[in-house]
Amino acid sequence: MLVPVILSGGAGSRLWPVSREAYPKPFIRLADGKTLLQKTFDRAAAIPGVDTVITVTNREYYFLTRDEFHKSASAHRQLFVLEPCGRNTAPAVAMAAFHAAALYGADTQLLVLPADHLIDDQGAFRSAVDDARRLAADGTLVTFGVTPTRAETGYGYIECGAAAARKGSYGVKRFVEKPNAQVAAEFVASGSFLWNSGMFCLGAQAYLDALRTCEPEMYAAALACWDETDKHVAEKVDLHPALFAALKDVSIDYAVMEKHAEVAVVRADFPWNDIGSWSALGELTEADAQGNRVSGEAIMVGSTDCYIQSDSRVVAAVGLKNLIIVDTPDALLVSDKRCVQDVKQVVSALKLTNHSAQQVHRTVHRPWGSYTVLEEGPMHKIKRIVVKPGASLSLQMHHHRSEHWVVLSGAAEVVNGERDLIVNANESTFIAPGTKHRLANRGTEDLMMIEVQTGSYVGEDDIVRYEDVYGRV
């Protein structure tokens, strides 16, 4: 049995300001309206014989991830392994392997797929997966290598060893971390190196055995975490918080693939893009005669070889060359194309100052819908709130602020202290500080409203939850 395992935990800091900690790279929506995560799920579900997909992600992304999968027409069983914190790919794959082995047997094969890759040729992808499965059947740990098209410094490389009996597959001489430009050019010129795609095919028990051999302490800690995790609901397994947080933070490459004896690489003959930088994302947009690529609305005057993305307003570029400009409602990125790998340093600087632009957008997604901050001052905040059909916010209270709700469309079912009421479009209700309240949408269309907060403190952490259908109490 083949079970795809989607790893959806990366922050995507090189794609700031669109990718944020609370809404990271896998949720970036492309021109066709689909996110990278949804495309990965559809690609995995389309493999013949697959009926279950496991996704390993942070528990904070569970509802967002589930909503993306529900947009797919697939009827596949969706299983989730929820991490309390990030611990890299080696522990993530171990937890997926424990889960798959317990449900379907030790011989279950795992197809490990990062959630943020773009692969256009489904037929070639399936063919590579078939080749990898045949190699993995005897316990070999198989990775996928992509033929380099340029001297890329943002990817790791795999040096191929002797060709295996199966066409298009090789032994692995070594894994090489991201090289500098000169070394990358030498790798590409040699013809013996492939880009390390970060995709794997391996037996569940074969991987666990390899982890026990290569990292015995880590294996023991991972097994202890799995044993202590509550697994009574197979569809959504919340890993034991303390034991998982104590695991070694290490990639599957470092922990296992570089050390294990039985490792092979399959040459992936399909177009592949890990969307690892703004240059990579920009390539998805067609260039004009001057080499400019635009997503949104821009006016180009005497500018060449630029990429501009703007969500909500016109960007004018005059006399520019070789720049990346990404405009969002609350943050603007301007970068030389040669420095796109350094965008992550912006995120590091924002973290040092605890700046909100590192974590959230002006529009913040919640299990029940979303809110957008329209204006904020020392003693007030104005939001536009959208509640999905059938969804409800928690029963909650605020110590330091009052809230005035004005319904724009739909009908709000409101708990306001001791009162239960329906607030229709063009009607409002006022909630005083210290009053328990709840907002729900029992209709079939989105509920949209404006919330005006006033008080001595309007921070998001001034909230006491009493009941919540999403388990956030």
C-alpha positions in Angstrom: 0.0 0.0 0.0 1.2 3.5 -0.9 0.4 6.3 1.5 1.5 9.9 0.5 2.8 11.9 3.4 2.5 15.7 2.9 4.9 17.7 5.0 3.5 21.1 5.6 5.5 22.9 8.2 8.0 25.3 6.5 7.8 29.0 7.2 8.7 30.1 3.7 10.6 33.1 5.0 12.2 33.8 1.6 8.7 34.6 0.3 8.0 37.3 2.9 5.8 39.5 2.9 3.2 37.1 1.4 4.4 34.2 3.4 4.0 34.8 7.2 4.3 32.6 10.2 0.5 32.4 10.7 -0.1 31.9 7.0 3.0 30.4 5.4 4.2 29.4 2.0 1.9 26.3 1.4 -1.1 28.6 1.5 0.1 31.0 -1.1 -2.6 31.1 -3.8 -1.4 30.9 -7.4 -2.9 32.4 -10.5 -5.3 29.5 -11.1 -6.8 30.1 -7.6 -5.3 27.0 -6.0 -2.7 27.0 -3.2 0.5 25.0 -3.3 -0.9 22.8 -0.6 -4.0 22.0 -2.5 -2.0 21.2 -5.7 0.2 18.8 -3.7 -2.8 17.0 -2.2 -4.4 16.7 -5.7 -1.2 15.4 -7.1 -0.8 12.8 -4.4 -4.5 11.7 -4.5 -4.3 11.2 -8.3 -1.8 8.4 -8.0 -3.5 5.1 -8.9 -4.2 2.9 -5.9 -3.9 5.7 -3.3 -6.9 6.1 -1.0 -5.4 7.7 2.1 -3.2 10.8 2.5 -1.4 11.7 5.7 -0.5 15.4 6.4 2.0 16.3 9.0 1.6 19.9 10.0 1.5 22.3 13.0 -1.7 22.1 15.0 -2.2 25.8 14.3 -2.6 25.1 10.6 -5.0 22.2 11.0 -8.2 24.1 10.1 -6.6 26.0 7.3 -5.2 22.8 5.8 -8.5 20.9 6.2 -10.3 23.8 4.4 -7.9 23.6 1.5 -8.4 19.9 1.1 -12.2 20.2 1.2 -11.9 22.4 -1.9 -10.7 19.3 -3.8 -13.1 16.9 -5.4 -11.2 13.9 -3.9 -12.9 11.5 -1.6 -9.7 10.2 -0.2 -9.3 9.6 3.5 -7.5 12.5 5.1 -5.4 11.8 8.2 -3.5 14.5 10.1 -0.5 14.3 12.4 -0.4 17.6 14.3 2.9 18.9 15.7 3.0 21.3 18.7 6.2 22.9 17.3 8.5 22.4 14.3 11.2 19.7 14.7 12.3 19.4 11.0 11.6 16.5 8.6 13.3 13.5 10.4 10.9 13.5 13.4 7.9 14.4 11.1 8.5 11.4 8.8 9.0 9.2 11.9 5.6 10.1 13.3 4.0 9.5 9.9 5.7 6.1 9.7 4.5 5.1 13.1 1.0 6.1 12.2 0.9 4.4 8.8 2.5 1.2 10.2 -0.1 1.1 13.0 -3.0 1.6 10.6 -1.9 -0.3 7.5 1.1 -2.5 8.4 4.9 -2.2 8.6 5.3 -2.8 4.8 3.3 0.3 3.9 5.3 2.5 1.6 5.4 6.3 2.3 5.7 8.8 -0.5 7.0 11.9 1.3 6.1 15.2 -0.4 6.8 18.8 0.7 3.6 20.8 0.5 5.2 23.7 -1.4 6.4 22.2 -4.6 5.0 22.7 -8.1 5.1 19.8 -10.6 3.4 20.2 -13.9 3.7 16.8 -15.6 1.5 14.4 -13.6 2.4 11.5 -16.0 6.1 11.8 -15.5 5.6 12.3 -11.8 3.7 9.0 -11.6 6.4 7.2 -13.6 9.1 8.4 -11.2 7.0 7.3 -8.3 6.5 3.8 -9.8 10.3 3.5 -10.3 10.9 4.6 -6.7 8.3 2.1 -5.3 10.0 -0.8 -7.0 13.4 0.2 -5.5 11.8 0.8 -2.0 10.2 -2.7 -2.1 13.4 -4.3 -0.9 14.0 -1.8 1.9 16.0 0.8 0.0 15.4 4.4 1.0 14.8 6.3 -2.2 15.0 10.0 -2.8 14.1 12.0 -6.0 16.8 14.0 -7.8 15.9 16.7 -10.4 18.2 17.4 -13.4 19.6 20.9 -12.8 18.8 23.5 -15.4 21.0 26.2 -13.9 23.7 26.7 -11.3 21.2 27.3 -8.5 22.6 28.2 -5.0 19.3 27.8 -3.2 19.1 24.0 -3.6 21.0 21.1 -2.1 22.6 18.6 -4.5 23.0 14.8 -4.8 26.1 13.3 -6.4 25.1 10.2 -8.2 27.0 7.0 -7.8 26.9 3.9 -10.1 23.8 3.4 -12.1 21.4 1.0 -10.6 19.9 -1.9 -12.4 16.7 0.0 -12.9 16.9 2.7 -15.6 17.1 6.3 -14.3 18.1 5.4 -10.8 21.5 5.5 -9.1 23.4 4.9 -5.9 24.1 8.0 -3.9 27.7 9.1 -3.4 27.0 12.0 -1.2 24.5 14.8 -0.3 25.8 18.4 -0.6 24.3 21.4 1.1 23.6 24.6 -0.8 26.8 25.5 -2.6 28.2 28.9 -3.6 27.8 30.0 -7.3 31.2 28.7 -8.5 30.7 25.2 -6.9 27.1 25.0 -8.2 28.4 25.7 -11.7 30.9 23.0 -11.4 28.3 20.5 -10.2 26.0 21.3 -13.2 28.9 21.1 -15.7 29.9 17.6 -14.4 26.6 16.0 -15.2 26.8 13.8 -12.1 24.8 15.9 -9.7 21.0 16.3 -9.3 19.1 18.9 -7.3 17.9 17.4 -4.0 14.1 17.7 -4.3 13.3 16.8 -0.7 10.9 14.0 -1.9 11.3 10.4 -0.7 9.8 7.0 -1.1 10.5 4.5 1.7 8.9 1.7 3.6 7.4 2.8 6.9 9.3 0.1 8.9 12.4 0.5 6.7 12.6 4.1 7.6 12.1 3.5 11.3 14.7 0.8 11.3 17.2 3.1 9.5 16.4 5.8 12.1 17.1 3.4 14.9 20.4 2.5 13.3 21.6 6.0 12.4 20.1 8.0 15.3 19.3 5.5 18.1 18.6 8.1 20.8 16.3 10.0 18.5 14.5 6.9 17.5 13.9 6.0 21.2 12.7 9.5 21.9 10.4 9.4 18.9 9.0 6.0 19.9 8.3 7.3 23.4 6.5 10.3 22.0 4.4 8.2 19.8 3.5 5.7 22.6 2.4 8.6 24.9 0.4 10.3 22.2 -3.4 10.0 22.4 -4.4 8.1 19.2 -8.1 7.4 19.9 -9.0 9.6 16.9 -7.0 8.3 13.9 -8.0 11.1 11.6 -6.4 13.8 13.8 -3.5 12.8 16.0 -2.2 15.5 18.4 1.4 14.6 19.2 2.4 14.7 22.9 3.6 18.3 23.3 6.5 17.9 25.8 7.9 14.7 24.3 7.7 16.0 20.7 9.3 19.3 21.6 12.2 17.4 23.2 13.1 15.6 19.9 16.2 16.5 18.0 15.6 19.2 15.4 17.2 17.6 12.3 16.3 16.9 8.7 15.8 13.5 7.2 18.9 14.0 5.0 21.2 14.6 8.0 19.7 12.1 10.3 19.3 9.1 7.9 19.9 9.5 4.2 23.5 10.7 4.5 24.4 7.8 6.9 22.4 4.8 5.7 23.9 2.2 3.4 20.9 1.4 1.3 20.0 4.7 -0.4 19.2 5.3 -4.0 18.1 8.3 -6.1 15.6 8.3 -8.9 16.1 10.9 -11.6 12.9 12.9 -11.8 12.2 13.8 -15.5 9.5 16.3 -14.8 9.3 20.1 -14.5 9.9 20.9 -10.8 9.8 24.1 -8.9 10.1 24.4 -5.1 8.9 28.0 -5.2 11.9 28.8 -2.9 12.3 32.4 -3.8 10.6 35.4 -5.4 12.6 34.7 -8.6 11.1 31.2 -8.7 7.6 32.4 -8.1 8.0 35.2 -10.7 8.9 32.7 -13.4 5.3 31.4 -13.2 4.2 34.7 -14.8 4.7 35.4 -18.5 7.3 38.1 -19.3 6.7 41.0 -21.5 9.0 42.2 -24.3 11.3 44.0 -21.7 11.5 40.9 -19.5 9.1 42.3 -16.9 6.7 40.0 -15.1 3.6 41.5 -13.3 1.0 39.9 -11.0 -1.6 42.5 -10.2 -1.6 46.0 -11.7 1.6 47.9 -12.5 2.8 50.6 -14.8 6.3 50.0 -16.3 8.3 53.0 -17.6 11.8 52.3 -18.9 12.1 49.2 -16.6 13.5 45.8 -17.5 13.7 42.3 -16.0 11.6 43.2 -13.0 9.0 41.2 -11.1 6.2 43.1 -9.5 3.3 41.7 -7.4 0.6 43.9 -5.9 -2.5 42.8 -4.2 -4.5 46.0 -3.9 -3.0 49.0 -5.6 -1.2 50.2 -8.7 2.6 50.1 -8.6 4.6 52.3 -10.9 8.2 51.3 -11.8 10.3 53.9 -13.5 13.8 53.3 -14.8 14.3 50.1 -12.8 16.2 47.0 -13.7 16.4 43.5 -12.2 14.3 44.2 -9.1 11.7 42.3 -7.1 8.8 44.4 -5.8 6.1 42.8 -3.7 3.4 45.0 -2.3 0.9 43.9 0.4 -1.5 46.0 2.5 0.9 46.2 5.4 4.4 45.6 4.1 6.5 46.3 1.0 9.5 44.3 -0.3 12.0 45.8 -2.7 15.0 43.5 -3.6 17.7 43.1 -6.2 17.1 39.8 -7.9 20.6 38.7 -7.0 19.7 38.9 -3.3 16.4 37.1 -3.2 17.8 34.3 -0.9 18.5 37.0 1.7 14.9 38.0 2.1 14.8 35.6 5.1 17.1 38.0 6.9 14.2 40.5 6.9 12.1 38.0 8.8 14.9 37.5 11.3 15.1 41.2 11.9 11.4 41.4 12.4 11.5 38.6 14.9 14.1 40.4 16.9 11.8 43.3 17.4 8.7 41.2 17.8 7.1 43.0 14.9 3.6 41.7 13.9 4.5 41.8 10.2 6.6 38.7 10.7 3.7 36.7 12.0 0.4 37.9 10.6 -1.1 39.7 7.6 -3.6 42.5 7.9 -6.1 39.8 7.1 -5.9 37.0 9.7 -7.5 33.6 9.0 -9.3 31.7 11.8 -11.1 28.3 11.8 -14.4 30.2 11.6 -13.4 32.6 8.8 -11.2 35.7 8.8 -10.9 39.3 10.0 -9.1 42.2 8.4 -7.8 45.1 10.4 -9.0 48.3 8.7 -7.6 50.8 11.2 -5.9 50.7 14.5 -4.9 53.3 17.1 -3.9 53.4 20.8 -7.5 53.0 22.1 -9.4 51.7 19.1 -9.4 49.1 16.3 -11.8 48.6 13.4 -12.1 45.2 11.8 -14.0 43.6 8.9 -15.1 40.1 10.0 -16.2 37.3 7.7 -17.8 34.2 9.3 -18.2 31.1 7.1 -21.7 29.4 6.8 -22.3 27.2 9.8 -19.3 28.5 11.7 -19.2 30.3 15.1 -16.7 32.1 17.2 -16.0 31.1 20.8 -18.1 32.1 23.8 -15.7 34.8 25.1 -15.2 37.9 27.1 -12.8 40.9 27.1 -11.6 42.8 30.1 -10.4 46.0 28.6 -12.5 46.7 25.5 -16.1 47.1 24.3 -17.2 46.0 20.8 -19.8 47.4 18.5 -21.0 45.0 15.8 -22.6 46.3 12.6 -23.9 43.6 10.2 -23.2 44.3 6.5 -24.6 41.1 4.9 -26.1 37.9 6.2 -27.7 37.4 9.6 -25.7 37.1 12.8 -26.8 34.9 15.6 -25.5 36.6 18.7 -25.1 35.8 22.4 -24.8 39.1 24.3 -24.7 38.5 28.0 -28.1 37.0 29.0 -29.7 37.9 25.6 -29.9 35.7 22.5 -30.7 37.7 19.4 -30.6 37.8 15.6 -28.9 40.8 14.0 -29.7 41.4 10.4 -28.0 43.5 7.7 -27.9 47.2 8.6 -28.5 46.4 12.3 -26.1 46.4 15.2 -25.4 45.4 18.8 -23.1 46.7 21.5 -21.1 44.5 23.8 -19.8 46.0 27.0 -16.4 45.0 28.6 -16.7 41.9 30.8 -19.8 40.6 28.9 -19.8 37.0 27.7 -20.6 37.0 24.0 -20.6 34.8 20.9 -21.1 35.3 17.2 -22.4 32.6 14.8 -23.5 32.3 11.2 -26.4 29.7 10.8 -27.0 30.8 7.2 -25.8 29.4 3.9 -23.8 32.5 2.8 -20.9 34.3 4.4 -21.7 36.7 7.2 -19.9 40.0 6.9 -19.8 42.7 9.6 -17.8 45.6 10.9 -16.4 45.5 14.5 -15.4 48.7 16.2 -13.3 48.1 19.4 -12.7 50.8 21.9 -11.0 50.7 25.3 -7.8 51.0 27.2 -6.3 47.9 25.4 -7.3 46.4 22.1 -4.7 43.7 21.8 -5.7 40.2 20.4 -4.6 38.6 23.7 -7.4 40.3 25.7 -9.7 37.3 25.4 -11.1 34.8 27.8 -12.7 31.8 26.1 -15.3 29.7 27.9 -16.6 27.4 25.1 -15.1 26.8 21.6 -16.1 24.2 18.9 -12.5 24.3 17.7 -10.9 23.2 20.9 -9.1 26.6 21.7 -10.3 26.9 25.3 
